[in-house]
Amino acid sequence: MSPEREGAFVTTESRRGVGPIPRSERSPAPDIARGAMLLFIAIANAAVHLYGRPFDEYTNLADAGFADRFALAVEQLFIAERARPMFAILYGFGIAVMASRMFERGLGPKEVRRVLRRRSWWLVVLGLLHAALLFYGDILAPYGAAGLIVLAFVHLSDRALRRWFLGIALYVVFVGVPVLALVYSVSTAAPPSQAPALPPYAEQLITGTIASVSGTLVMTLLLALVPLVLVGVMLQRAGWIDRPEDHLPALRRVFVSGMAVNIFSALPVALVGLGVWQPSSTGHIVALGLTLLGGMYAGLGYICGFALLAHRWRSYGHRGVPGALAAVGERSLTCYLAQSFVLAPLLAPWGFGLGDDLGYLGAYGVAAATWLATVGIAVLLARAGRRGPFEVVLRRLTYGRVRGA
C-alpha cells in the first residue's frame, strides 16, 4: 500500500524521519476540530462532579430549576454523546497519520504495528491513572484499547478496510449500542447524594479504578469505538480533514445531514432533561440507544463542520481564533488532562467541594472557563515553540526504541 496514494501526510521532514510535522506544514483542520472538541468534553464532564442534591431516576438533578433544566437540555441536544465520537474519529485520524508517515520512511507493517501498539498501551496506562487519581469518566483507556484493535487494519487496502468497517459497524449497531444503552440506564451516572462511607479521596481511588477497568472492558468487548476509529483512518486516507478544499461538497452534505441526525436522535433525552417527558424505563433505554447511535454520525458531522470552518479561516493561518483552537488541538492530550487537574480538585468532594449544591448552569460555566484557561496556556506554549508536556512524554514512551522517530 502506498501511503501517498491513500492521502497521507508526506513532507520533507517525514521523509527524513525527523520528529513531528512542523507547525508551518500541519493542516489546521484536525487541530481546530480537536481544540473545539475539548470544550465539548469539558462541558460534558463537568456535571459528573455535582453532588449534595437529589437525583431522579434518569440521574438528572431532581430539584433543578428552569435555568438548569434548560442548560441540561441544550447540553443533551448538542454535546452529550457527541464529544466521544468526535474524539474517536480524530484518534483514528491520528493513528492513520502516524502509520502513513512510518510506511513512507520504509518501516514494515510489523514495525508500524509495534509502535502503535506501544502507544496504545501507554494510553491505556495513562487513562487508568487518570481515572483512579482524578476523574472516573476517563476516555483515554477505552480509546487506547480500541487502538490495539484498529492497528490490525492500518496496512489494509481501502476496499478491505471498508469491508471490516461495515461488519464491525453492524455488530455495534445491533449489539453494542443496545447493550450500552441498557448499561447506561441501570448504572449510576451521578455521584451519590449521601456522604460516602470512605474518605472522599479513597472513594475516588476505588471508584475511578473500578469504573475505568470495567468501562474499558465493556467498550472493548462491544467494539463500541472501533467503527469510529476506522472512520478516522478512512477520512485521513481520503484527505477530507487535512485537505478540505478538495472535498467541500461532501463535507457540506455530511455536516448538514449530521446536524439533522443530531437533533432528531438527541431530542428525546433533551426532553427528559428539560423535564417535559418522563418515559418508562424501556422508553428511556430506547432514548439512550437513539442518542448513542445518532451521536456517532453527529460526531462525524461536527468534524466535517470544523473542517469547513478551517477552510474558511485558511487566510488566518495560525493567528486569531483559528490559531488558538489549533494550538489547543496540537496539545489535546495535555489540555484534556489539564481540565481534570482543574475541575476535579475544584468540584469533587475530596477537593474544594464546589460541586456541592451546584447546578448544571454553574458547572457548565466552570467548564467553559477551564477550557478558556487551557486555550491561553496552549497559545503561550505555541508562541514559545513548545509542545504540551504530556505529548512529549507520550512521544518518548512511544518512539523511544524506534530509530529515526
N, C-alpha and C positions, 0 to 999 in steps of 0.2 A: 504494500500500500504506500502510495506517495503522500506524505503529509501536505505537500504543496497543492496537490490535486484536491485534497479534502478541505482546503480553505484554512490551513493552519497559519499561525503567525510565523513568518520566516524572515529574519532580519540578519544584517551583517553580524550583530553581536551573537545571535543564536548559532550561526554557522561556526563561529569561533568557539562557542561553548563558554562564553564569558558572562556569568551571573545572570540576573534577571534582565528583562527587556527595559532599556532606559525609558524614563517617563516621556521624553520627547517623541518616542516611537510607539508608545502604547495607544491603542484605540481607547478613547474616553468612555464609550458607551457602557462597557461592562462595569467599569468603576463607578460611573454615575448611578447605574442601577443598584450596585451594592451599597453605595452611600445612602441612597433613599430607602432601600430595603431595611437598613438598620434603624431608621426612625419607626418603621412598622413594627420591627421586633421589640424595640423599647416600649412602645405603647402596648403591644400585646402582652408583654411580660409583666408590666407594672402592676396590674390588678392581682397577680398571683400573691403579692406581698400584703394584700389587705387582710386584716383580721380584727377581732374585737367586736364584730357586728354579726347578726344572724344571717345565714344564707338559706335561700329557698331550695326547693327540690331540683332546680336547674343549676344550682351552685352560683346563682346571682345574689347580690345583696338584697335581702328581703325587705329592708326598710328604706331603700333608696328613694330619693325624691325625684321629681320630674327631670331636673337638670342632669342628675347622674344616670337616670334610665335612658335619657336621650343620648348622652355621651356613649353609653354602653351600646345602644342600638347602632350608632354610627360606626363604632369600632367593630361590631359584629358584621356590619354590612360591607365594610371596605378593607378591613385589616385582618380580623381573626381567620386563621387557617389559610391566609394568603401569603404571609411572610415566609412560612416554612417552605411552601412550594417554590417561591422565588429563590430562596437560599439553595434549595436542592438543584434547581436548574443552573444557577450560576456556579455552584460547586462542580457540577458535571462539565460546564464550560471550562472551568479552570483545570480540571483533570485533562481534558482534551488538549488544551494549550500546552500543558506540561508534556504530555505524551508526544504531541506533534513536534515539539522542539527537540526532544530526545531522539525521536526517529530521524529527524533531519541531521543530527550530529553523528548518526551512524550506529546508535545503540540498537540492539536487537530487542524483540518483543519480551524475552525473558528478563533482560536487564531493566527494561522500562517498567514491567510489572513489579519487579523487585523494589524499585524506587517508589512507585506509587503505593505499594503495599506498606512500606516503611512509613510513608507519610500518613496513610490511613490509620495505621495502628497508633501512631503518636497522637492523632486527633482523637481517637477513642480514649487514650490515657488522659489527655488534657481535658476532654469532656467529662470523664468520671471525676477528676479532681475538681473541676469547676462545679459540678453538681453537688458533690459532697461538701465542699468548703463554702460555696456561695449561693448557688441557685439550682434547685432540683429540676427546673424546667430546661436544663441544658439541651442544646441541639447538636453540639459538636460530636458527641459519641455516636448517636444514630447515623449521622452523615459519614463519619469515618467508617462505620460498619458497612454502610451502603457502598462506599468507595471500594472496600475489599471485594465486593461482588462485581462491581462495574469494571474493575481493572481487567477482568477476564475478557472484556469486549473491546478494549481500546484498539486492538490491532485488526479488528474485523473490517470487512468491506462495508460500504453503505448499505447494500442490499441485505447482507447478513445481520447487520445491526438493526435494521428496520424490522426484520422478522423476529428477532429476540425481543425487541421493544413491544411489538404487538402481542406476543404471547404473554409476557410478564404483565403488560398493562391489563389484559383481560383477567388475569388472575387477581390483580389488585382491585379491579372494579367489582368483581363478583365475589371475592373472598376477603381481601384486605380491608376495603372500606367498610363493609357491613360489620366485620369483627371490631374494627377500630371504633365505629360509632357505638357499638354495644359496650365496649370497654369504657369509652368516654362517659357514657350515660350512667354507668354504675360506679365509676371511680369518683373520689372526692377531689375535684379540681381546685378547691379553695382550701386554705388553712382552716383548722378547726377554730370555732369561736371561743371555746373554753381554754383555760390555761393548760399547757401541756404538762404531763406528769414528770417529764425530764427537764433538766435545764435547757433553756431555749437553743443554745448552740449545739448541745448534744442531740437535740431533736433534729436540728438541721443536718448534722452529720449522718444520722441514721436515715432520715427521710430522703436526703439527697442521694445517698449511695443506693438505697433500695430502688428509688424511682429511676435513677439513671440505668442501673443494671437491668431491671425488669423492662423498662421502656425500650431500651436498645434491643433487647432480645425479641420483644414483641414486634417492633418495627422491622427487624431483620427477618424474622420468620415469615411475616406477611409481605415482605418485599415492598413495603409501602412507599419507600423513597426511590427505589431503583428506577422505575419508569421515568421519573422526573430528572434524575441524574443523567439517564440516557438521552433525554430530550436536550439537555445542555450539551452533551457530546455532539449530537446531531446539529444543533444550532451553530456550534463552533466550526464544524466541517463545512456547513453551508455558508458561513460568513454573515449570518443575519445580524449578529450583535456587533461584531468588530468592523463590519463593512455595511452599515445600514443604508448607505446611499445606493447600493446595488439591489436593495430589496424593499423599497419604500411601499409599493402597493401591497405586498404580502404582509408587511409589518402593520400597515393600517388595518387590513382585514382582520388579522388576529387580535389587534388591540381592541377594535370596536366589538367584535364578537366576544372577546374575553370579558369586557366590561358588562355586556349584556348577560352573559352567563354568571358573572359575579353577582349582579343584583338579583337575578332570579333565584340562584342557589342559596344565597345568604339571607334572603328576605324572611323565611320562617324563623330562623334563630334570632334575627334582629327584632322581629315582633315579640318573641319571647322575652328578649332583653328589655324591650320597651314596656312590657307588662300588659300588652293588649291581647296576648294569646297564651293560654295555659293548656298545652297539649297533654295528652296521656303519656305514659312512659313510652309506649310504642310510637306515638306521634313524635315525641322528642328524639327518639333514636333515628327515625326516618329523617327528621330535620337535620340532625347532626351528620348523617350519612350524605345528605344532599349538599351541605356546605363543604364537607370534606372533599367530595368528588368535584364539585364545581370550583373549589378553590385551586385545584390542580391546574385547570385550564385558565382560571383567572390569574394565577401567578404568572403563567406564560404571557397572558395579555398585558399585565403590568410591565414585564420585561420588554416586550415589544414597544410599549408606550415610552419607556425610558430610552430605548434605542432611537425612537423618533425624535425625542427631545434632544438627545445628544447630537443628532444630525442637524437639528435646527440651531443648536448652540455651537456648531462647529467653528464659527468665527471667533468665539471667545477663547479658544484654546484651553489653557489651564488657568484662566482668570475668572473672577466673579463667582456666581453661584455654581456654574458647572465645574469650575476648578475646585471649589470647596467640596462638592459632593464626590468628585473624583479622588480627592485627597483622602477622604474617609474610606472610599471603596478600595483604594490601594492598601489601606491598613485595616481592612474589615475585621480580621481576627482580633487585633489589638482593640479596636473600637467596640467590638461586640463584648469582649471580656471587661473592658472599662465600664460599660453600662452596669454590669453586675458589681464591680468594685464600688460603684456609687449607689445604685438603687438598693442592693441588699443591705448594706450597713445602715442606710438611711431609714428604710421602711420596715425591715424584718424585726420581729420581737427580740432577737438576740443582739440587735444593734441599737440604734437610737429609737426604734419603735414608732416612727412617724406614720406607719401604715395602720396603727391602731385608730379605729373610728374614722379613717379617711375614706372618701368616696371615689367613684370612678373618675369624675372630672378632675379632682385633685391629683389622683395617681397619674392620669394621662399628662397633666401639666408638668409634674415632676419628671416624667419620662421624656417629654419633649425638651425640657431644659437640660436634662442629662445628655441627650443626643446632641444638642447645640454645643454643649461643652466639648464633646468628642470632636465635633467639627472644628472648633477652634484649635484644639490640640493637633489634629491631623494637618490643618493648614500650616501651623507653625513647624511641624516636622517636615512638611513638603518644602517649605521655604528654606529650611536648613539642609535639605537634601538627605534626610534621614528616613529610613524605613521604620515601621512600627516594631517595638521590641519583641512582640510575640511572633511577628513574621520572621524576624531574624532568628529567633530560637527554633521555630519550626523548620526553617530552611536548613539550618545547621544539622538538626536531627535527621532531616530527610536526605540531604545530599552529602553528608559528612564523609562517606566512604566511596562516593562516585567521582571518578576522575573527570575533570573538566566541567563540573557543575558549578 
